[in-house]
Amino acid sequence: MRRVESDFVSGGLKCAGWLYLPEVKKPPVVVMAHGFAAERSFQLTAFAERFCREGMAVFLFDYRHFGDSEGRPRNLVSVKKQLEDWRNALKHVRSLEEVDGERIALWGTSFSGGHVLVTAAQDQNVSAVVAQVPFVDGLATASLLGLRFIIKAAFHGAADTLASLFGRVHHVPVVADPDRFAVMNTPGSKDGYLSLIPEGSSWKNECPARILLSIPFYRPVRYAPRIKCPVLIVYAEKDTLIPPRAVRKTASKIRNVKVIGFDVGHFDVYFDPVFSETTKIETEFLKENLQEKRS
């Protein structure tokens, strides 16, 4: 297994990518990106290495405005831009000589778990999708967080939108304890999120607040009926950020889906013992659905 730099351009800016290559000629490839305001180095390398050891190439990238990618303001979360980054990442991967561009799976977690569902609905040439603890319905998440949170979110989002007209940014924390406002401030979110960040990271716990005005209207569930490829959904029964009921509802709208729930919290899937269980299931699913096509 080896890892090489493999960048691409999206919206005129560089998106940084790592291409993991197994000792296999023309392997299938899994395209991966992280969840809300996160970078590719935040524990996703463990998933990439696991899949690569099983003979699959992996393309793991940072969105614009994050990590080693270009874009300002930093840590800007934009649904529109990130979905465009996914489309351009797919275009890039299909151009690579080292991999089989006709056998591509999408892998997303949390916020990107919603992105991969939308992308698969829009790109019928994807072979398979893994959506892990996926964000599926902004309205359902907003209702889970409550009216007080929604009012504060609207205030901060409006403040940043106004600030952006003058070239300025109004930030909010990405994660915080329940007694402080943040995009994610449910019990366990702060410790869970921060546990993903590697030592020495320069990442800052803040993002432009304008995304808070978009989240309630981002509903990957509406795209679910249009997905034709096999989908694996792994969700957390004790998730305090994404209602498990909303995930099951989304799954019911996908024609070819396998759904597995674990009695754990949102961030437990990134670490053992749940990590070993989930990656075993995900690896088997990916290998089954990325088999070489026979004529």
C-alpha positions as CSV (number, residue, x, y, z in Angstrom):
1,M,0.0,0.0,0.0
2,R,1.2,3.5,-0.8
3,R,-0.3,7.0,-0.6
4,V,0.4,9.7,-3.1
5,E,-0.8,13.3,-3.4
6,S,-3.5,13.7,-6.0
7,D,-5.1,17.2,-6.1
8,F,-7.9,18.4,-8.3
9,V,-9.6,21.7,-9.1
10,S,-13.1,22.7,-8.0
11,G,-14.6,26.1,-8.5
12,G,-11.2,27.4,-9.6
13,L,-9.5,26.3,-6.3
14,K,-7.2,23.4,-5.5
15,C,-8.7,20.6,-3.5
16,A,-6.1,18.4,-1.8
17,G,-6.4,14.7,-2.2
18,W,-4.6,11.6,-1.1
19,L,-4.8,8.5,-3.3
20,Y,-4.2,5.2,-1.5
21,L,-3.1,2.5,-3.9
22,P,-3.0,-1.3,-3.0
23,E,-0.7,-3.8,-4.8
24,V,-3.4,-4.5,-7.3
25,K,-3.6,-3.6,-11.0
26,K,-6.5,-1.3,-11.8
27,P,-8.3,-1.6,-8.5
28,P,-11.8,-0.3,-7.8
29,V,-11.8,3.0,-5.9
30,V,-13.6,4.4,-2.9
31,V,-14.0,8.2,-2.8
32,M,-14.2,9.6,0.7
33,A,-14.5,13.0,2.5
34,H,-15.3,14.0,6.0
35,G,-18.3,15.4,7.9
36,F,-19.2,18.9,9.1
37,A,-16.2,21.3,9.2
38,A,-13.7,18.4,9.4
39,E,-10.5,17.6,7.6
40,R,-9.4,14.4,5.9
41,S,-6.8,13.8,8.6
42,F,-9.5,13.5,11.3
43,Q,-9.5,9.8,11.8
44,L,-10.5,9.0,8.1
45,T,-7.0,7.7,7.3
46,A,-7.8,4.7,9.5
47,F,-10.8,3.9,7.2
48,A,-8.8,4.5,4.1
49,E,-6.0,2.2,5.2
50,R,-8.5,-0.5,6.1
51,F,-10.1,-0.5,2.7
52,C,-6.8,-0.3,0.9
53,R,-5.5,-3.3,2.7
54,E,-8.4,-5.2,1.2
55,G,-7.4,-4.4,-2.4
56,M,-9.4,-1.2,-3.0
57,A,-7.9,2.1,-3.9
58,V,-9.1,5.1,-1.9
59,F,-9.3,8.7,-2.8
60,L,-9.6,10.9,0.3
61,F,-10.0,14.6,-0.2
62,D,-10.4,17.9,1.7
63,Y,-13.2,20.3,0.6
64,R,-12.4,23.8,-0.5
65,H,-11.7,26.0,2.6
66,F,-10.4,23.1,4.6
67,G,-7.2,21.4,5.5
68,D,-4.6,21.5,2.7
69,S,-7.2,22.8,0.1
70,E,-7.4,26.4,-1.0
71,G,-10.2,28.8,-0.2
72,R,-11.1,31.7,2.1
73,P,-12.6,32.2,4.5
74,R,-11.3,29.1,6.2
75,N,-13.7,26.5,7.5
76,L,-16.5,27.8,5.3
77,V,-19.1,25.1,5.1
78,S,-21.3,25.4,2.0
79,V,-23.6,22.6,0.8
80,K,-23.5,23.8,-2.8
81,K,-19.7,24.0,-2.9
82,Q,-19.2,20.7,-1.2
83,L,-21.5,18.9,-3.6
84,E,-19.6,20.5,-6.4
85,D,-16.4,19.3,-4.9
86,W,-17.8,15.7,-4.8
87,R,-18.7,16.0,-8.5
88,N,-15.2,17.2,-9.4
89,A,-13.6,14.6,-7.2
90,L,-15.4,11.9,-9.2
91,K,-14.4,13.5,-12.5
92,H,-10.8,13.5,-11.2
93,V,-10.8,9.9,-10.1
94,R,-12.3,8.7,-13.4
95,S,-9.3,10.3,-15.1
96,L,-6.7,8.5,-13.1
97,E,-4.9,5.7,-14.9
98,E,-4.0,3.8,-11.7
99,V,-7.6,2.9,-10.9
100,D,-10.7,1.4,-12.5
101,G,-12.9,4.5,-13.1
102,E,-15.9,2.3,-13.8
103,R,-15.9,0.7,-10.3
104,I,-16.4,3.6,-7.9
105,A,-18.0,3.7,-4.5
106,L,-18.8,6.8,-2.4
107,W,-18.2,6.8,1.3
108,G,-19.4,9.6,3.5
109,T,-19.8,10.1,7.2
110,S,-22.1,12.5,9.1
111,F,-22.6,15.6,6.9
112,S,-20.9,13.9,4.0
113,G,-23.1,10.9,4.6
114,G,-25.8,13.1,3.2
115,H,-23.6,14.4,0.4
116,V,-22.9,10.9,-0.9
117,L,-26.6,10.1,-1.1
118,V,-27.3,13.3,-3.1
119,T,-24.3,12.6,-5.4
120,A,-25.3,9.0,-6.1
121,A,-28.8,10.2,-7.0
122,Q,-27.3,12.7,-9.5
123,D,-24.6,10.3,-10.9
124,Q,-26.0,7.0,-12.0
125,N,-22.6,5.5,-12.8
126,V,-21.6,5.1,-9.2
127,S,-21.3,1.5,-8.2
128,A,-22.1,1.6,-4.5
129,V,-22.5,4.0,-1.5
130,V,-21.7,3.8,2.2
131,A,-23.4,6.4,4.3
132,Q,-22.2,6.3,7.9
133,V,-24.2,8.1,10.7
134,P,-25.5,10.2,7.8
135,F,-27.1,13.6,7.9
136,V,-30.3,13.0,6.1
137,D,-32.8,15.7,6.9
138,G,-32.1,19.3,8.1
139,L,-35.7,19.7,9.3
140,A,-35.5,16.6,11.4
141,T,-32.2,17.7,12.9
142,A,-33.5,21.2,13.6
143,S,-36.6,19.8,15.4
144,L,-34.3,17.6,17.5
145,L,-32.2,20.6,18.6
146,G,-35.3,22.6,19.6
147,L,-36.7,26.1,19.1
148,R,-34.2,27.9,21.3
149,F,-31.3,26.6,19.3
150,I,-33.1,27.5,16.0
151,I,-33.6,31.1,17.1
152,K,-29.9,31.5,18.1
153,A,-28.8,29.8,14.9
154,A,-30.9,32.2,12.8
155,F,-29.4,35.2,14.6
156,H,-25.8,34.1,14.1
157,G,-26.5,33.0,10.5
158,A,-28.1,36.4,9.6
159,A,-25.2,38.2,11.3
160,D,-22.6,36.4,9.2
161,T,-24.6,36.9,6.0
162,L,-24.7,40.6,6.7
163,A,-21.0,40.6,7.6
164,S,-20.1,38.9,4.3
165,L,-21.5,41.8,2.4
166,F,-18.7,43.9,3.8
167,G,-16.0,41.2,3.4
168,R,-16.1,40.2,7.0
169,V,-16.9,36.9,8.8
170,H,-18.9,36.2,11.9
171,H,-17.8,32.9,13.3
172,V,-19.5,30.4,15.7
173,P,-17.9,27.4,17.4
174,V,-18.2,24.1,15.5
175,V,-18.5,22.2,18.8
176,A,-19.1,23.2,22.4
177,D,-20.6,21.9,25.7
178,P,-24.4,22.1,26.0
179,D,-24.3,25.3,28.0
180,R,-22.6,27.2,25.1
181,F,-23.9,27.8,21.6
182,A,-22.2,25.9,18.7
183,V,-23.2,24.2,15.5
184,M,-22.9,21.0,17.6
185,N,-23.5,21.3,21.3
186,T,-25.5,18.3,22.2
187,P,-24.2,16.1,25.1
188,G,-21.0,14.3,24.0
189,S,-20.5,16.3,20.8
190,K,-17.5,18.3,22.0
191,D,-15.5,15.4,23.4
192,G,-16.5,13.2,20.5
193,Y,-15.5,15.7,17.8
194,L,-12.3,16.8,19.4
195,S,-11.2,13.2,19.8
196,L,-11.0,12.9,16.0
197,I,-8.4,15.7,15.7
198,P,-4.8,14.5,15.4
199,E,-2.1,16.0,17.6
200,G,-0.4,19.0,16.1
201,S,-3.4,20.0,13.9
202,S,-3.8,23.7,13.2
203,W,-7.6,23.4,12.8
204,K,-9.6,26.0,14.6
205,N,-12.9,25.3,16.4
206,E,-14.9,27.8,14.4
207,C,-16.7,28.3,11.1
208,P,-18.6,31.1,9.4
209,A,-22.1,31.1,10.8
210,R,-23.9,31.5,7.4
211,I,-24.2,27.7,7.0
212,L,-26.7,27.8,9.9
213,L,-29.3,29.3,7.6
214,S,-28.9,26.5,5.1
215,I,-28.8,23.4,7.3
216,P,-32.6,23.2,7.9
217,F,-33.2,23.2,4.1
218,Y,-30.7,20.6,3.2
219,R,-32.7,17.4,2.9
220,P,-30.8,14.5,1.3
221,V,-33.9,12.3,2.1
222,R,-35.6,13.9,-0.9
223,Y,-33.0,12.4,-3.2
224,A,-33.2,8.9,-1.8
225,P,-35.8,7.5,-4.3
226,R,-33.5,8.4,-7.2
227,I,-30.6,6.3,-6.0
228,K,-30.1,3.1,-8.2
229,C,-26.9,1.6,-6.9
230,P,-26.7,-0.5,-3.7
231,V,-26.4,1.5,-0.5
232,L,-25.2,0.6,3.0
233,I,-26.4,2.8,5.8
234,V,-24.7,2.5,9.2
235,Y,-26.4,4.6,11.9
236,A,-26.2,5.2,15.7
237,E,-29.3,4.5,17.8
238,K,-28.1,6.9,20.5
239,D,-27.2,9.7,18.0
240,T,-27.9,13.1,19.6
241,L,-27.3,15.0,16.3
242,I,-29.1,13.0,13.7
243,P,-32.5,11.4,14.6
244,P,-32.3,7.6,14.0
245,R,-35.9,7.7,12.9
246,A,-35.0,10.1,10.1
247,V,-32.3,7.8,9.0
248,R,-34.6,4.8,8.9
249,K,-37.2,6.8,7.0
250,T,-34.5,7.8,4.4
251,A,-33.4,4.2,4.0
252,S,-37.0,3.1,3.4
253,K,-37.0,5.3,0.2
254,I,-33.9,3.6,-1.3
255,R,-34.7,0.6,-3.5
256,N,-31.5,-1.3,-2.8
257,V,-30.4,-0.7,0.7
258,K,-28.8,-2.5,3.7
259,V,-29.4,-0.8,7.1
260,I,-27.4,-1.5,10.2
261,G,-27.9,0.3,13.5
262,F,-25.5,0.2,16.5
263,D,-26.6,1.0,20.0
264,V,-24.0,3.7,20.3
265,G,-23.5,7.5,19.9
266,H,-22.7,9.5,16.8
267,F,-18.9,9.6,17.3
268,D,-18.4,6.0,18.6
269,V,-18.2,4.7,15.0
270,Y,-14.8,6.2,14.6
271,F,-13.1,4.2,17.3
272,D,-12.9,0.6,18.6
273,P,-14.7,-1.5,19.3
274,V,-17.4,-0.1,17.0
275,F,-14.8,0.9,14.3
276,S,-13.7,-2.7,13.8
277,E,-17.3,-3.9,13.5
278,T,-18.4,-1.1,11.1
279,T,-15.3,-1.4,8.9
280,K,-15.7,-5.1,8.6
281,I,-19.3,-4.7,7.4
282,E,-18.4,-1.8,5.1
283,T,-15.4,-3.7,3.6
284,E,-17.6,-6.7,2.8
285,F,-20.2,-4.5,1.3
286,L,-17.7,-2.6,-0.8
287,K,-15.9,-5.7,-2.0
288,E,-19.2,-7.4,-3.0
289,N,-20.4,-4.4,-5.0
290,L,-17.1,-3.4,-6.6
291,Q,-16.3,-6.8,-8.1
292,E,-14.9,-6.7,-11.6
293,K,-17.7,-6.6,-14.1
294,R,-17.8,-9.7,-16.3
295,S,-18.9,-9.7,-19.9
